[in-house]
């Protein structure tokens, strides 16, 4: 008989705002919005005080300003957030045998089987207290038999709370909640359910799965299972060692900076696309330069978790300046993205704007459907059809 699953979901409350408040306590209790420029930016994070005005992540900052003109707008600090995320990751890594990092501020912990030796909820509570004490950041968690219910429990516990849903109580917990609380349920699907008079998860629980499949196809089973609290999603062990990389060897040695940068752009674009396709984010960027005599130089730097080339490409170009003596021709150039974490590209890049977000969504949709490099930046088109053979490794 297999052990009952015990899954903990951890979420750092208003993470970016909370980090900023550590450095500037005067922000506490005030509506704070973090994002890009006021004219073309997008809200990356906002305080609960700002959310009362209807502001939320991914909203244009221009709209947020109209809703709450007295809010404090900040551009955000990449380095601070990356360091805070690593600090939390280290604490979790030292406390539990198996966890999964899904974004810069979100984690899953698998306690399955540990209930023979520990009170798992007590251990989770102590872990939360340690994170808050050591990092001075508010944190919420949910615990249940699966990832979905645990995540929904976290959302109900926020801000700065915790909630345990015992085995067998999942449906009872879910029943009064709005169907919009189900993770992964899109707006169009929710609207269609509303048209059938289904507003609460409890109503969904009573629906015939065959009816849902006839209306929504395969999505019907997904909807029904989520409503029942059924979730077989596994916790993929977190590892900081995985990387994705690519190299290009020139037919003849080259010292033309523009051509080298063109190749780097294409290589970086292809790698970042593969990250998004594989649901990965990178937090370390590296470049390799090999000269004609096979002398090899590398440079690397820590970066905020990302899969966006408009962040990665400037970093690659900067590393090229450090790694390459421009008087010496290059035989080989390489790019590596490492310290990967599982998670979707998030709107937490403070230069993001609506146009960039839509561009990524459109490019990925076309490239995933018709093949890599169907659509790419003009800067990388010169070598877009060459075969780089990027690979994943442990």
C-alpha distance (Angstrom), angle and dihedral (degrees) to the residues before:
residue distance angle dihedral
X1 . . .
X2 3.81 . .
X3 3.80 120.9 .
X4 3.78 119.1 -101.7
X5 3.77 111.8 -99.2
X6 3.80 116.3 -111.7
X7 3.80 113.4 -172.1
X8 3.79 126.8 179.4
X9 3.80 121.8 -160.5
X10 3.82 117.6 -158.7
X11 3.79 125.5 -165.1
X12 3.79 127.0 176.9
X13 3.81 105.7 -135.3
X14 3.83 115.0 -117.4
X15 3.79 85.2 -21.1
X16 3.80 101.4 -168.9
X17 3.80 92.4 43.3
X18 3.81 91.5 47.4
X19 3.81 91.4 52.1
X20 3.82 91.2 49.7
X21 3.82 89.9 50.3
X22 3.82 89.7 56.5
X23 3.80 88.8 61.5
X24 3.81 95.3 37.4
X25 3.84 113.7 29.0
X26 3.82 90.1 -177.8
X27 3.84 86.3 79.0
X28 3.81 91.7 65.4
X29 3.80 112.9 113.7
X30 3.81 93.8 11.7
X31 3.82 130.6 107.8
X32 3.81 104.3 -98.7
X33 3.80 125.7 -176.5
X34 3.79 124.1 -169.9
X35 3.79 120.5 -163.9
X36 3.77 145.2 97.1
X37 3.77 128.5 -57.9
X38 3.80 118.8 -28.5
X39 3.80 91.6 -117.9
X40 3.81 103.7 45.6
X41 3.80 105.5 7.1
X42 3.78 131.7 111.6
X43 3.80 127.3 -134.2
X44 3.82 107.7 -103.6
X45 3.81 94.9 178.0
X46 3.78 139.0 -12.6
X47 3.78 137.3 -169.1
X48 3.80 122.7 -106.8
X49 3.80 87.6 -110.1
X50 3.83 88.1 61.1
X51 3.80 93.0 45.3
X52 3.79 89.6 63.1
X53 3.82 86.5 71.7
X54 3.81 92.1 55.8
X55 3.80 95.6 -97.6
X56 3.81 117.9 146.2
X57 3.81 141.7 165.3
X58 3.83 116.6 -70.5
X59 3.81 91.9 25.3
X60 3.83 113.9 131.4
X61 3.81 108.3 -101.8
X62 3.79 88.4 -132.2
X63 3.81 88.9 63.4
X64 3.81 91.5 43.6
X65 3.79 90.2 54.9
X66 3.80 90.6 54.1
X67 3.81 90.8 51.4
X68 3.80 94.6 46.2
X69 3.83 113.2 12.4
X70 3.82 92.4 170.2
X71 3.82 92.5 58.6
X72 3.80 119.6 116.0
X73 3.82 109.8 -113.0
X74 3.82 118.9 -154.9
X75 3.80 129.8 179.1
X76 3.80 92.5 -143.7
X77 3.80 135.3 -127.9
X78 3.82 117.2 -100.9
X79 3.79 95.1 -165.7
X80 3.79 95.8 50.0
X81 3.80 93.5 52.5
X82 3.79 94.3 45.8
X83 3.80 91.9 50.6
X84 3.81 92.7 46.8
X85 3.81 90.7 49.7
X86 3.81 91.6 50.8
X87 3.81 90.2 49.0
X88 3.82 91.6 54.5
X89 3.82 91.4 44.1
X90 3.81 91.3 54.1
X91 3.81 92.1 51.3
X92 3.82 92.1 50.7
X93 3.80 91.7 44.3
X94 3.81 90.7 55.4
X95 3.81 93.5 47.0
X96 3.82 106.7 46.6
X97 3.83 136.4 37.0
X98 3.81 98.0 -135.9
X99 3.78 130.4 28.8
X100 3.78 139.9 147.6
X101 3.79 126.3 -144.1
X102 3.79 110.3 -149.6
X103 3.80 99.3 174.0
X104 3.78 142.0 -10.6
X105 3.83 90.8 -75.3
X106 3.81 106.4 22.2
X107 3.82 133.1 79.0
X108 3.80 142.5 169.9
X109 3.82 122.4 -148.9
X110 3.81 122.6 -162.4
X111 3.82 111.2 -145.2
X112 3.81 93.9 168.4
X113 3.82 109.9 144.1
X114 3.80 93.9 9.5
X115 3.80 91.5 96.9
X116 3.82 87.4 81.5
X117 3.79 88.8 67.8
X118 3.82 106.6 21.6
X119 3.76 143.3 31.9
X120 3.80 92.9 -111.6
X121 3.80 96.2 -160.8
X122 3.82 90.4 50.3
X123 3.82 90.3 48.9
X124 3.81 90.7 48.8
X125 3.80 90.9 49.3
X126 3.80 90.7 51.3
X127 3.81 90.4 48.5
X128 3.80 90.2 52.7
X129 3.81 91.0 50.1
X130 3.81 91.6 49.6
X131 3.81 92.5 50.8
X132 3.81 90.9 49.6
X133 3.81 92.5 46.5
X134 3.82 96.4 46.0
X135 3.81 98.3 39.9
X136 3.83 102.2 27.3
X137 3.81 88.2 -133.8
X138 3.83 125.6 131.5
X139 3.78 114.2 -119.0
X140 3.80 137.1 -177.0
X141 3.79 130.8 -163.0
X142 3.77 141.6 -175.1
X143 3.80 127.7 -159.2
X144 3.80 129.8 -161.9
X145 3.80 143.3 120.6
X146 3.81 95.3 -68.4
X147 3.78 146.4 26.9
X148 3.81 97.1 -108.2
X149 3.81 97.7 50.1
X150 3.81 91.1 43.0
X151 3.81 91.2 52.5
X152 3.79 90.9 48.4
X153 3.81 89.6 47.9
X154 3.81 89.3 53.6
X155 3.79 90.5 51.8
X156 3.81 90.0 51.5
X157 3.82 91.0 48.5
X158 3.79 94.3 52.4
X159 2.91 135.3 148.9
X160 3.78 103.2 49.6
X161 3.80 98.1 -32.7
X162 3.79 144.4 109.9
X163 3.80 135.3 -135.6
X164 3.80 133.3 -171.0
X165 3.81 120.8 -157.8
X166 3.85 108.5 -163.8
X167 3.80 121.9 -139.2
X168 3.78 109.3 -81.7
X169 3.81 94.3 23.4
X170 3.81 96.7 83.4
X171 3.82 97.0 100.6
X172 3.78 92.2 45.2
X173 3.81 90.4 52.2
X174 3.81 93.6 47.1
X175 3.82 99.2 43.0
X176 3.85 100.4 82.7
X177 3.81 94.7 42.4
X178 3.80 123.5 102.1
X179 3.80 115.5 -103.9
X180 3.83 86.8 -121.3
X181 3.82 87.3 71.5
X182 3.82 91.3 69.3
X183 3.84 108.5 105.0
X184 3.78 112.5 -122.8
X185 3.80 95.3 20.2
X186 3.79 105.3 128.8
X187 3.78 125.9 -140.7
X188 3.81 94.0 -110.4
X189 3.83 91.8 52.6
X190 3.80 90.6 47.8
X191 3.79 91.3 50.5
X192 3.79 90.9 50.4
X193 3.81 90.6 51.6
X194 3.80 89.5 48.6
X195 3.81 88.2 55.9
X196 3.81 88.4 58.8
X197 3.80 89.0 51.2
X198 3.80 93.8 -106.2
X199 3.80 109.5 138.9
X200 3.81 104.4 142.3
X201 3.79 129.5 56.4
X202 3.80 89.0 -126.4
X203 3.81 88.5 65.3
X204 3.80 90.0 50.2
X205 3.80 90.6 51.8
X206 3.81 89.6 61.4
X207 3.82 94.9 49.3
X208 3.80 120.9 108.3
X209 3.79 108.4 -110.0
X210 3.82 89.9 -139.9
X211 3.80 90.3 59.5
X212 3.80 91.6 50.4
X213 3.81 90.8 48.8
X214 3.81 91.0 49.8
X215 3.82 90.4 53.5
X216 3.82 101.4 36.0
X217 3.80 104.2 21.3
X218 3.82 114.3 -145.9
X219 3.79 88.5 -8.2
X220 3.81 87.3 66.9
X221 3.81 92.6 70.9
X222 3.83 90.4 46.5
X223 3.82 90.2 53.5
X224 3.80 93.3 46.6
X225 3.82 94.5 47.9
X226 3.81 93.0 48.1
X227 3.81 90.1 51.2
X228 3.82 90.2 52.0
X229 3.82 91.6 49.5
X230 3.81 91.4 -112.7
X231 3.80 113.1 149.2
X232 3.80 125.5 155.2
X233 3.81 94.4 177.5
X234 3.79 111.3 141.6
X235 3.78 128.4 -134.3
X236 3.80 105.4 -118.7
X237 3.82 109.2 -149.5
X238 3.78 112.7 -106.3
X239 3.78 114.1 -119.9
X240 3.78 130.8 179.2
X241 3.82 92.1 -165.4
X242 3.79 103.0 71.8
X243 3.76 118.7 102.7
X244 3.78 142.3 173.0
X245 3.78 119.3 -144.5
X246 3.77 145.8 164.9
X247 3.80 136.2 -165.8
X248 3.79 135.6 -163.6
X249 3.79 125.3 -157.3
X250 3.80 116.0 -158.1
X251 3.82 121.2 -133.4
X252 3.79 87.7 -136.4
X253 3.80 126.0 18.8
X254 3.80 112.0 -92.6
X255 3.81 135.2 -156.0
X256 3.81 99.9 171.5
X257 3.80 105.5 122.0
X258 3.81 94.7 -159.7
X259 3.81 93.5 53.0
X260 3.79 91.8 45.7
X261 3.80 91.4 50.5
X262 3.81 90.7 47.9
X263 3.79 89.4 56.1
X264 3.80 91.9 45.7
X265 3.81 91.1 52.4
X266 3.78 91.6 52.6
X267 3.80 92.9 45.7
X268 3.81 93.0 48.3
X269 3.78 92.2 46.1
X270 3.79 91.2 52.2
X271 3.81 93.0 48.0
X272 3.80 94.0 47.9
X273 3.80 90.0 49.6
X274 3.80 89.5 52.6
X275 3.80 89.8 49.8
X276 3.80 91.2 55.2
X277 3.78 91.6 44.6
X278 3.81 89.9 51.7
X279 3.82 92.9 45.3
X280 3.81 91.4 -115.7
X281 3.79 136.7 138.4
X282 3.80 125.7 -160.6
X283 3.80 128.0 -143.3
X284 3.80 100.1 -178.8
X285 3.80 128.6 57.0
X286 3.83 124.4 -165.5
X287 3.78 138.6 175.5
X288 3.81 130.6 -160.6
X289 3.80 125.8 -155.8
X290 3.82 122.0 -171.7
X291 3.80 121.8 -170.7
X292 3.82 128.8 -149.5
X293 3.84 92.0 -91.1
X294 3.85 89.0 53.5
X295 3.80 92.2 -108.2
X296 3.81 104.0 151.3
X297 3.81 130.5 -155.5
X298 3.81 127.7 -173.9
X299 3.79 134.0 -169.9
X300 3.78 127.9 -174.1
X301 3.79 140.1 174.7
X302 3.79 138.8 -171.8
X303 3.80 114.8 -110.2
X304 3.82 135.8 -178.7
X305 3.82 111.8 -87.6
X306 3.79 105.7 -81.4
X307 3.79 147.0 144.2
X308 3.81 95.6 -167.7
X309 3.79 120.1 116.3
X310 3.81 93.9 -154.4
X311 3.81 84.7 68.2
X312 3.82 97.0 36.6
X313 3.82 100.1 45.9
X314 3.84 96.7 60.4
X315 3.81 88.0 46.8
X316 3.81 92.0 52.1
X317 3.81 91.7 49.4
X318 3.78 90.7 49.8
X319 3.82 91.8 50.7
X320 3.81 89.8 49.4
X321 3.80 89.7 60.2
X322 3.80 90.1 53.7
X323 3.80 97.2 43.4
X324 3.81 101.6 41.8
X325 3.76 129.3 70.3
X326 3.80 96.0 -150.5
X327 3.81 92.5 -149.1
X328 3.80 90.9 65.9
X329 3.84 123.2 74.2
X330 3.79 117.0 -121.9
X331 3.81 124.8 -126.7
X332 3.83 97.8 -176.1
X333 3.79 137.7 13.1
X334 3.81 126.2 -166.0
X335 3.82 139.9 -178.9
X336 3.80 126.4 -159.0
X337 3.82 130.0 -173.5
X338 3.80 113.3 -165.0
X339 3.81 146.4 162.4
X340 3.78 86.9 64.0
X341 3.78 123.2 -168.5
X342 3.78 126.7 -168.0
X343 3.79 111.1 -109.2
X344 3.78 144.5 102.9
X345 3.78 123.4 -93.2
X346 3.77 104.4 -86.5
X347 3.76 131.6 -155.7
X348 3.76 91.5 -113.5
X349 3.77 97.8 111.0
X350 3.73 104.8 107.8
X351 3.78 96.8 -146.0
X352 3.80 90.5 56.2
X353 3.76 117.7 120.6
X354 3.79 133.4 176.8
X355 3.81 93.4 -92.3
X356 3.83 93.5 52.7
X357 3.79 93.6 47.7
X358 3.81 92.3 49.8
X359 3.81 89.8 45.6
X360 3.82 92.4 56.2
X361 3.78 92.2 46.2
X362 3.80 92.3 49.7
X363 3.83 95.1 44.0
X364 3.79 93.4 48.5
X365 3.79 93.0 46.7
X366 3.81 91.6 53.8
X367 3.82 96.0 40.7
X368 3.80 94.1 46.2
X369 3.81 89.9 50.6
X370 3.80 101.6 41.2
X371 3.81 102.3 23.2
X372 3.79 139.2 -86.5
X373 3.82 117.7 -50.9
X374 3.81 94.3 18.9
X375 3.79 83.6 124.4
X376 3.80 121.6 22.4
X377 3.78 141.9 147.8
X378 3.79 117.5 -75.6
X379 3.81 89.2 -120.7
X380 3.79 90.2 64.3
X381 3.81 100.1 40.2
X382 3.79 94.7 91.9
X383 3.79 91.0 74.6
X384 3.77 99.4 16.9
X385 3.79 94.0 120.9
X386 3.82 96.7 51.2
X387 3.76 118.2 107.9
X388 3.82 113.2 -116.3
X389 3.82 98.6 167.8
X390 3.83 98.3 -147.3
X391 3.77 112.2 -161.3
X392 3.82 140.4 -163.3
X393 3.76 118.6 -130.9
X394 3.78 138.6 176.6
